[in-house]
Amino acid sequence: MVSPTCPTTAFKIGEKSDDPIAMYLNDIATIPVNLAGIGGMSLPSGLAPEDGLPVGFQIMAPAMADERMYLVGAALEAALLTKWGAPLLSLAPELVVK
């Protein structure tokens, strides 16, 4: 199964540190995976055109199928890396904390 990892684009590092409710709500799509006790993996899918911040999706595996999820995740990551030509972070250097 595939779904968005977050309901919005990422926020800048440290931007919401003092707002635990906003941080919790940004993780809301990952909570069902944790409650169900199944495997989940988030992968970046690109940078949003409106603000240049990362967006991602999560893949979920049935119970006890973690190995299959890792194989799918590795294949998707390789395909995305080929598409971008470099790690996503190198395409958005302003996100790196200095």
Backbone as CSV, one residue per row, in Angstrom:
resi,resn,N_x,N_y,N_z,CA_x,CA_y,CA_z,C_x,C_y,C_z
1,MET,0.846,-1.158,0.000,0.000,0.000,0.000,0.901,1.234,0.000
2,VAL,0.434,2.297,-0.618,1.193,3.547,-0.713,0.293,4.692,-0.277
3,SER,0.868,5.640,0.465,0.123,6.840,0.859,1.107,7.978,1.093
4,PRO,0.612,9.217,1.179,1.509,10.320,1.535,2.098,10.088,2.928
5,THR,3.312,10.557,3.139,3.912,10.479,4.471,3.358,11.582,5.361
6,CYS,3.162,12.759,4.787,2.684,13.928,5.539,1.568,14.612,4.759
7,PRO,0.706,15.341,5.457,-0.373,16.052,4.759,0.091,17.329,4.062
8,THR,1.307,17.780,4.343,1.845,19.006,3.745,3.291,18.756,3.332
9,THR,3.891,19.744,2.704,5.324,19.639,2.445,6.059,19.707,3.779
10,ALA,7.321,19.348,3.744,8.134,19.401,4.965,8.245,20.841,5.447
11,PHE,8.492,20.989,6.728,8.804,22.326,7.224,10.312,22.417,7.381
12,LYS,10.831,23.624,7.382,12.274,23.800,7.489,12.756,23.297,8.844
13,ILE,13.975,22.798,8.882,14.542,22.239,10.106,14.497,23.282,11.215
14,GLY,13.918,22.886,12.347,13.812,23.759,13.511,12.623,24.696,13.492
15,GLU,11.904,24.774,12.384,10.810,25.728,12.232,9.647,25.456,13.192
16,LYS,9.380,24.213,13.509,8.237,23.863,14.353,8.664,23.263,15.693
17,SER,9.919,23.400,16.060,10.425,22.776,17.290,9.640,23.182,18.529
18,ASP,9.123,24.386,18.534,8.387,24.859,19.708,6.877,24.665,19.570
19,ASP,6.446,23.909,18.576,5.020,23.663,18.354,4.771,22.157,18.220
20,PRO,4.701,21.438,19.358,4.553,19.981,19.294,3.270,19.522,18.603
21,ILE,2.210,20.310,18.674,0.959,19.928,18.002,1.157,19.936,16.486
22,ALA,1.802,20.966,15.964,2.061,21.026,14.520,2.949,19.866,14.085
23,MET,3.936,19.531,14.903,4.819,18.409,14.567,4.037,17.100,14.578
24,TYR,3.167,16.916,15.574,2.342,15.705,15.654,1.422,15.608,14.438
25,LEU,0.761,16.704,14.097,-0.175,16.683,12.971,0.536,16.416,11.647
26,ASN,1.786,16.794,11.543,2.530,16.507,10.321,2.867,15.022,10.197
27,ASP,2.851,14.311,11.319,3.120,12.868,11.323,1.844,12.028,11.281
28,ILE,0.697,12.657,11.175,-0.587,11.973,11.340,-0.768,10.793,10.376
29,ALA,-0.229,10.880,9.177,-0.415,9.797,8.199,0.400,8.549,8.531
30,THR,1.401,8.686,9.404,2.219,7.519,9.760,1.668,6.778,10.975
31,ILE,0.760,7.391,11.697,0.248,6.785,12.932,-0.502,5.474,12.680
32,PRO,-1.373,5.375,11.674,-2.062,4.092,11.456,-1.105,2.919,11.229
33,VAL,0.000,3.173,10.547,0.988,2.112,10.312,1.538,1.621,11.649
34,ASN,1.877,2.564,12.524,2.414,2.194,13.832,1.382,1.458,14.672
35,LEU,0.151,1.933,14.663,-0.893,1.282,15.462,-1.209,-0.121,14.947
36,ALA,-1.118,-0.305,13.636,-1.399,-1.620,13.056,-0.242,-2.593,13.265
37,GLY,0.920,-2.073,13.615,2.071,-2.939,13.838,2.650,-3.524,12.560
38,ILE,2.467,-2.808,11.462,3.017,-3.283,10.189,4.225,-2.428,9.810
39,GLY,4.972,-2.893,8.825,6.139,-2.147,8.385,5.758,-0.976,7.500
40,GLY,6.484,0.109,7.654,6.291,1.275,6.808,7.628,1.934,6.528
41,MET,7.757,2.520,5.360,8.998,3.173,4.967,8.652,4.422,4.174
42,SER,9.248,5.531,4.545,9.014,6.780,3.836,10.156,7.044,2.859
43,LEU,9.787,7.505,1.679,10.770,7.838,0.649,10.481,9.232,0.116
44,PRO,11.512,10.008,-0.193,11.267,11.309,-0.808,10.765,11.113,-2.233
45,SER,9.864,11.987,-2.650,9.375,11.879,-4.024,9.681,13.120,-4.848
46,GLY,10.273,14.115,-4.233,10.644,15.312,-4.977,10.528,16.552,-4.124
47,LEU,10.625,17.689,-4.801,10.501,18.987,-4.153,9.242,19.658,-4.680
48,ALA,8.446,20.205,-3.779,7.197,20.851,-4.174,7.499,22.111,-4.983
49,PRO,6.827,22.298,-6.105,7.108,23.468,-6.940,6.779,24.793,-6.254
50,GLU,5.793,24.782,-5.353,5.383,26.053,-4.750,6.354,26.588,-3.705
51,ASP,7.092,25.704,-3.012,8.002,26.207,-1.975,9.369,25.529,-1.964
52,GLY,9.588,24.563,-2.849,10.878,23.899,-2.931,11.197,22.966,-1.782
53,LEU,10.205,22.688,-0.936,10.430,21.802,0.203,10.110,20.359,-0.177
54,PRO,10.741,19.405,0.515,10.553,17.997,0.161,9.135,17.487,0.413
55,VAL,8.721,16.587,-0.437,7.490,15.824,-0.243,7.858,14.352,-0.357
56,GLY,7.044,13.505,0.243,7.366,12.090,0.217,6.132,11.220,0.274
57,PHE,6.380,9.940,0.168,5.306,8.965,0.267,5.804,7.816,1.126
58,GLN,4.867,7.052,1.645,5.255,5.890,2.435,4.704,4.633,1.784
59,ILE,5.508,3.591,1.869,5.031,2.286,1.437,4.845,1.445,2.690
60,MET,3.814,0.628,2.667,3.490,-0.213,3.812,3.444,-1.657,3.370
61,ALA,3.858,-2.524,4.270,3.883,-3.952,3.971,2.944,-4.689,4.912
62,PRO,2.421,-5.811,4.473,1.641,-6.642,5.394,2.535,-7.109,6.547
63,ALA,1.914,-7.562,7.594,2.665,-8.087,8.734,3.641,-9.161,8.271
64,MET,4.833,-9.121,8.802,5.889,-10.105,8.542,6.413,-10.066,7.100
65,ALA,6.171,-8.986,6.381,6.658,-8.874,5.000,7.650,-7.719,4.861
66,ASP,8.402,-7.469,5.928,9.350,-6.355,5.912,10.389,-6.491,4.802
67,GLU,10.869,-7.696,4.571,11.904,-7.887,3.550,11.398,-7.438,2.176
68,ARG,10.165,-7.779,1.862,9.581,-7.359,0.580,9.502,-5.830,0.511
69,MET,9.114,-5.204,1.630,9.029,-3.746,1.673,10.406,-3.125,1.426
70,TYR,11.457,-3.679,2.049,12.806,-3.150,1.855,13.256,-3.298,0.402
71,LEU,12.917,-4.407,-0.223,13.282,-4.610,-1.626,12.561,-3.615,-2.531
72,VAL,11.279,-3.406,-2.283,10.510,-2.425,-3.059,11.074,-1.027,-2.815
73,GLY,11.348,-0.707,-1.560,11.911,0.604,-1.223,13.249,0.847,-1.900
74,ALA,14.114,-0.152,-1.910,15.422,-0.010,-2.555,15.269,0.204,-4.057
75,ALA,14.347,-0.518,-4.678,14.118,-0.361,-6.118,13.569,1.030,-6.434
76,LEU,12.628,1.503,-5.626,12.073,2.844,-5.836,13.139,3.914,-5.618
77,GLU,13.937,3.758,-4.573,14.994,4.727,-4.292,15.993,4.790,-5.445
78,ALA,16.373,3.641,-5.984,17.306,3.607,-7.114,16.699,4.284,-8.342
79,ALA,15.421,4.033,-8.590,14.755,4.654,-9.745,14.682,6.168,-9.582
80,LEU,14.357,6.632,-8.382,14.272,8.074,-8.144,15.648,8.721,-8.235
81,LEU,16.662,8.058,-7.720,18.025,8.590,-7.794,18.470,8.721,-9.247
82,THR,18.117,7.744,-10.066,18.434,7.805,-11.492,17.704,8.977,-12.140
83,LYS,16.446,9.173,-11.770,15.650,10.271,-12.334,16.236,11.627,-11.957
84,TRP,16.627,11.782,-10.675,17.138,13.073,-10.205,18.591,13.292,-10.585
85,GLY,19.355,12.235,-10.758,20.768,12.351,-11.092,21.673,12.626,-9.904
86,ALA,21.089,12.812,-8.731,21.849,13.077,-7.506,20.898,12.898,-6.331
87,PRO,21.438,12.746,-5.128,20.540,12.681,-3.966,19.677,13.941,-3.886
88,LEU,18.455,13.795,-3.445,17.513,14.915,-3.389,18.074,16.088,-2.600
89,LEU,18.775,15.827,-1.509,19.306,16.912,-0.685,20.277,17.788,-1.469
90,SER,21.014,17.210,-2.400,21.943,18.016,-3.195,21.194,18.940,-4.154
91,LEU,19.932,18.634,-4.429,19.115,19.489,-5.292,18.456,20.619,-4.514
92,ALA,18.528,20.543,-3.189,17.931,21.565,-2.329,18.923,21.941,-1.231
93,PRO,20.072,22.522,-1.589,21.124,22.787,-0.600,20.701,23.744,0.507
94,GLU,19.676,24.555,0.277,19.228,25.484,1.324,18.611,24.759,2.516
95,LEU,18.321,23.475,2.378,17.753,22.703,3.482,18.820,22.180,4.433
96,VAL,20.072,22.234,4.031,21.155,21.713,4.859,21.448,22.693,5.986
97,VAL,21.481,22.180,7.211,21.799,23.016,8.368,23.303,23.234,8.402
98,LYS,23.702,24.480,8.544,25.144,24.799,8.578,25.552,25.223,9.958
